[in-house]
């Protein structure tokens, strides 16, 4: 044990008991596989408790949201510029790391993660305790602080040309139409009395001033700046929240190479999640703008020796669960007679019951055969490897699955072909009952009443599919009967007690179709679509 950390005495006892726990696991593996659990004895064990140092390194990174407010409306601390905001934000990181609020929030968040963060993937945490607001008050760039802008309509003059007289101050006389003369009833031309012979009169709209008061600025020559709300200033608000970017690192430099190999087998994250190691937090530290949250994972490792039927088996046991990470594949020799029986059974039905009895004496083989009635060979192999790690070699695991699958096919092949024949006959009887009686005519008449007579092929095809489904069921039923007769009761035969139909199920698709088509061809009233089929 190191000086910085001492494992509690109560935990030491649990760590030293992993040898007995491994003996129980090993007994469960061999029990029913030619041996009994009581035959497994722990002869000796040398247990060492390794301290695995690690740490979560958390650095703070600011995230900034900006907004703009008209006028002087400061929020939070007022700074001179955006650059100063960034500088101040970065400068706060060290003070925040030293503060208890940030450390407490990080620890609380990590405490809610699986394994309390030990072995975790990189994680980002938003720290609500770090919310800050800064403001920068700038002069409005649009009006340069003047609060007003020159009127764009009158070019800051306050007046616009009169639209009625086009800025001339007068308009043509409407009596003489600008000629200056009018004609009396004798046909003589006289000076226009309205314009005094000039031909134009003063514009009544601008009263001869040629200009009108600007309608936008009301003669002021300037308008209020809408950008800053007539204040001359803008307030830029910066809302800051810091994100803790957390990364777990295991200090491999301080861990012996042989222990690192065990960790790679167990998995760093699984040390905590599967309870292989006892995890302890140490007080957090602040180093170089990062929070270090140290961990100590106490992993027991035992060099053990087990005795089975007087034979010694050295093993390496690791973790509080008593995981056996290294041992000779002792099940290979024990279950070999059962795998040999499966191999012989796969070659033919001769002495099938005796061979099945020999193979099924082993729990491992029964489990494989049970898996194969439900799943693929790949899935059955994966389940077997998970169930019997280390003590069964990959060669024997693959052989057990391969020969068990071949044996099941051999047992069920004959009954499946019988089921194919019986199912095809059943499909033909269903088709004959449909085509050779008045049943189809009744169906056709009912569909014609609903103007669906052209779709009569749909119920016709349904009769074939019904016959196909019935044939598949018969194939499965015949195979299940053979399995129940030969296999132990502990081996079930798939969903609803029925195994897969196998290749015979594929053949049933073709045979039931041919029989269905033949019955339709020999029917007294042949289907309307039959002529089209035979043309093809």
N, C-alpha and C positions, 0 to 999 in steps of 0.2 A: 504494500500500500504506500502511496505517496504521502508527503507531509501536508499537501494542500487538501487532500480529501481522504476520509476514512469511511469505509463501508460499514454500515450499522451491523452490530453483532447478529441481530435476527435475520438479516439478509444473508449473512455468511452461511448460516445453516442451510438455507434454501439453495444456495449456489453449490454447496458441497454434496447435495442430494441428487445431482443430475445423473449420476451413474445408475442409481436404482430406478430412476424414471426411464432411462434408456433401456434398462433390462425389461421393464414392463412393456415398452414399445416393441422391442425385439421379440418378446414372447407373443405379443399380439400378431406379429408378422408370421411367425412360424406355426402358430397354433392352427390346427386344421390342415396344415400342409405337410403331413407326414410326421409332425411332432406335436407336442403339447407345450403350452406356455410354461408349465411348471418345470420343464426340462432346461429352461434358460436360467443360468445363475451368474451373478456378478462375482467374479473371482477377486478382482482388485481394481482400483481406480486411483489415479493420481490427478487431482483436480487443482487447477490454478485459476485464479480470478484475474482476468486482464482488464486493466482500465484503458478505455479507448477515448482519448481526448478529441473533442470536436468543438465547433463554435458556429453560431449564427452571426454573420457579419452584416450589420444593417447600416446603410448610408442614407442620408437625407437628400432628397432632390426636390426643389421647389417647383410647383405648378402654378402658373399665373393666369388669371382671367382679368381682362381689362374692360372698362366701360367709361363713358364720357358724360359729364353733367354740365349743363349751362351755368355760367356764373361761378361765383366762389361758393362751393359746397363741399368743403373738405371732409373726408372720412378717414379716421385713423390718424396715423402720423403723416405730417406734411413734409415732403422732401422737395428738393430743387429741380430734379430732372429724372427722366426715365433711367438714365445710366446710374444715377445715385440709388434708385429703387433696386436695380439689379445688384449693385454693389452691397447695399444694405441687406438685401435678402440673402445673399451668399454669406455675408458676415454674421448673420444670426444662427447659422447652422451649428457652430460650436456651442453657443449658449443653449440652444435647444437640446443638443445631445447631452449636455451636462445636467439639464433639468430633470426632475423626477417625473414630471407629467408625461414627457415623451417616452421615457424608459418604461413607465408603468403601462402606457397604452400599447406599446410594442409587446410587452410581456403578456398582457391580457389577450391580445389578438393571437399570439403564438400559442397560448394555452388552449385556445379553441380549435386549433388545427390538429389533424391527426398526428399522433406521436409527439404532441407539443412542439412540433417543429423539427424534431430530430430526423435527419436524413431527408428533409423535405426538398421539393423542387424550388427553384427561385420564386420568390413571392414578393408582391408589391402591396403595401398597406398604406391607405390614406389616413393620416394622423389628424384627427379633428381638433386635437389640443393645440395644433400649430397654426390655426387660422390667423392671418394677419391682414390688415388693410393699410394701404399707403395712398397718399394723394399728391399729385403734382398740379399746381395751378399755373397755367400758362396764359399769356396774352393771346387774345383771339387773332389768329393770323389773317382772318378775312377782313376785319375792320381795323387791325393794328391797335386795338384798345380804344378806338374812338367811339365805339358803340353805334356809329352811323356810317352809312355808305352813300356815295354819290348816286343820285337818282338816275337810273339808266334810261328812263323814258325822255326826260327833258335835259339830259346831260348836265345835271346839277344847276340849271338856270332857273328852275322853278316855273317855267312857262313852255308851252308847246305851240307851234303854228296853228292858227285857226283852220279847221278842216272845211269850214263853209266857204271862206273866201280864198283858201289856199295861201294864207299869210299876206294877202294883198291889201286888206282893209276895206275893200269895196267889192260889190257884185254887180253884174249887168242889170240895168233897169228892166223890170218886168212889164212895163207899159209900152216902152218903145223898142224893147228887145235889144237895147244897146245902141240903137241908131241915133238917138237924141231927137228924133222927129216923129210926129204923129200926123195922120191924115184926117181932115175934118170931113163933113158930109158932102162938101162940094168938091172934094178931091184935092184940096190944097194942102200942102205940107206946112205944118207949124211946129215951132220948138216944143219939145215934150215938157209939159208942166211939172211932171213928177221929178225929173232929173235936171230940169232947167237946161235941157239941150246937151247935157254932157254925155249921156248914154250910160252912166253908172251911178250907183248910190252907195252910201255908207253901209258896210256889212252890219246887219242888225244883231249878229251873233257875238261879234267881238267889239262892236261899237267903234270900229275903225282902228282898234289898237293892234290889229294884225296877229295877236297872240292871246292864248287862253291860259288860265292857271292850270298847272299840271295836276291831273287827277290822281296820280300816284303819290306824290310828295306834298300835295296841297300847297304848292308854291314855295316849299321850304328848300327845294334843291337837294334834299337828302332823305334817305329812308333808314329805319332802324335795322340793325344787324340781327337777323334771325338765328345766325349760327351760335352766338353767345347770349341771346336773349336780352339784348341791349345792356349787357353788363361789361363787355370788353374783355371778359376772361372766360376760360374753360377749365374745368376741373377734371383731370384724368385720375380715375380710381383704379387701383391695382389690388385685387383680392388674391392673396397668396395662401396656399395650403401646401404643406410638405408631405412628400411621399417617402416612406421608408422602403428601400429596396433591400430585401433580406436574402442572403445566400448562405446555405449550410456547407461547411467544409469539415471533413474528417482529417485530423492531423496524422497522416500516414507516416510521417517521418518518425513519430514516437511509438509506432506500433510494430512489433516484430513481424518479419515477412511471413512466417508460418501462420500467424494469427490473421494477417491480411488475406491469405488464401481462404481461410475459414469465413471471413467476412464477405468475400466475393461470392462464396457459395450460399450463405444465408441471405445476403442482400443488406445494404446499409439501412434502408428504410425499414426492412422487415425486422431488424434488430429490436426496434421498439414496437412496431405494429403487430408483430406476431409474438411478442413477449420473450424474445431470446435473450435480451439484455435488460438490466435494470438501469433506468435513465435518471440522472440527477442534473438539475440546474445548479450552476454556481452564480454568484452575484455578477451582474453585468459590469463591464468596464468600458471606458471611453478611450479610444486610441486613434490618433491621426484622423479626426473627423469621421469616425465610425464607432458604432456601439458594438462591442463584442459580448455575446452572450455565451459563456462557456458551458459545455456539457461534459459530463463523464458518464460513459456507458460501461457498466461492469458486466463483462461477458465471461462466464465460466467455461473452461475447456478442460476436458478430462481425457487422459490416456487410460482407457479401460480395457479389461480383458473379460470376455464372457466364456462360460463353459456350457456346451450343448452336447449331451450324450457322451461326456468325457472328453470331447475335443475342444481345444482352446481356439478362440477367435479374438485376436487383438482388434481394437476399434478406437476410433476417435470420436468423442462425444462433445458437442458444443451447444451452449445456450441453455436457458432455464427450462426449456421444454424437453430437454434431453434428446436433442436431434443427433442422430448418428450420421456423421458426415463421411466416415470412412470405415469400411469393413469388407472382408472378402464376400463375394456373392454366394453365400452359403446355400441359398435356395436352389441354385442351379442343379446341384447333384441330387437334392432331395426330390424335386418335382420332375426330374428327367424321365422316370418311368411313365408318368402321366402324359408328358408330351410325346413320348414314343408311342404310347397307345393311341393318341390322337392321329399321329402320322399313319399308323397302320389302318385306323378306321377310315381315313380319308381316301384310301385306295380301294375300298369296297365294303360291302355290308357283311362280309364273312365274320362270324363271331362278334357281331356288333355289340350285343349286350355286355359281353365280357370285357370288351375293350372300353366301353363307356363306363362300366363300373370301376375299372382300373384308373381311368383318367379322372373321374369325378370324385375319387377319394381325396383329391387335393382341392382345398378351398380356392386357391389361386385360379385353377382351371375352371372351376364352377363359376367364378366371378367373370372370367373372360367370356365363357359361353353365354352367360346371362347378358353381358354387354352386347355381344354380337347379335342377339335376337332383337335388340332395340336400335343399335347404333352402327356406324360404319367401322371398318377395321382400324382406321386412323384414330377414331375416338376411343375405341376399346383399348388400343395400345396406350394412348395418353392416360386413360384412367388406370391402367395396370401399372404404369411407371409411377404415377402419383401414389398409388396404394402401396407399392413395394419399392421404394427408392433404395439404392445402394446394395441391398442384399440379393437383388436379382439383376443379372447382367442384361445388357441391351440385346445381346444375341438370343438369350433364352426368352426374353420378353416378346421379341418379334416372332420367334418360333412358336410360342404358345398361342399367339393371336392367329398366325397364319394357319397352323394345323387345326386349331379349333374351328376356324371359319370353313376350312375344307371338310372337316368332319361333319359339321352341321349341314353343309351342302350335300354330302354323301348320304346322310340319314334322311334328309328331306327331299332328295331328288326324285326317287321313285314315287312317293306319295304325291308330290307336286304334279308329276306327269299324269298320275291317275286322276288327280283333281282337275287337270287341264282337260282330259277327255270327258269326265263327268260334267264339268262346267260348260264345255262346248255343247254337249247334248242338251243340257238345261237351257242354254241360250237358244238352241234350235227349237225346243219345245215352246219357249216364250214367243218366238217369231211365228211358229205354226199356229199357236192360239190366237195370234193377232191377224195373220193374213188368211188362214184357212177357215176362219169363222166369219160371222157378220160383224165382229167387233170393229174392224177397220171401217166398214161401211157406215156404222153408227157414228164413229168419230168424224168421218168425212162429211156426213150430213149435218152434224152439229156445227162444224166449221163453216160450211157453206151458208148456213143461216146467218152467220156473223160476217159474211163476205171474206172469209179466211181460207176458202177452199184451196187457193194456190199455195198455201203454206202447209199442206198435208205431209210434206217431207219431214217436218219437224217432229210430229209424233212418231212417224216411221223410224227416224233416226233414234228417237228416245227408246224405242223397243230394242234396237241393237245395243245401245249403251247400257240399258238395264240388263241385257243378257251378258254383256262384258263384265259388269259389276258383279253379277251373280257368279260368273266363272272364276273371277279373282277370289271371291269369298270362299268358293269350294276349294280352290287351290290352297289357300291359307288354312282352311279348316282341316284338310287332309294332312298337311304338313304339321299342324299343331297336334293332331291326333298321334302322329308318329313320334313327335317329340315327347309328348306326355307319356307315351308307352315306354320309351327307351330312357329318357333323361330323368334325373332326380326331380322331386317336387320343388326343390329350392330354385331350380332354373325355370323362370317364367318365360313365356314365349312372345314377348312384345306387347303392344297396346291391345287391350281387350282380349288378351290371351291368344292372339294370333300373330305368327311370324310374318315376315315379308313374303310376297308371292314369288320373288326371284325372277329368273328369265322366263319361267313358265307364264308369269303374268303378262309379259310382253307378247308371248306367242298367243295368249288368249285374245289379245286385241285383234289379231289377224284371223284366227280360226272362227271366232264368233261373228266377225264381219262376213266371212265367206259363207258361213251357214245361213246367216240372216239374208244375204243376197240371193242364195240359192232357193230358200223358201219363198222369197218374194217372186222369183222367176217362175216357180211352179204353182203359184196361187191361181185359183180360178179367175179372180179379178185382179189382173196385174196392176201394180202401181203405175201412175201416169209417167213418172220420171224414169221408169226402167228402160224404156226405149232409148232415151238419151244416154243412159249409162252404157248400154251395149254398143251404141254408135261409137263411143269413145274407144 
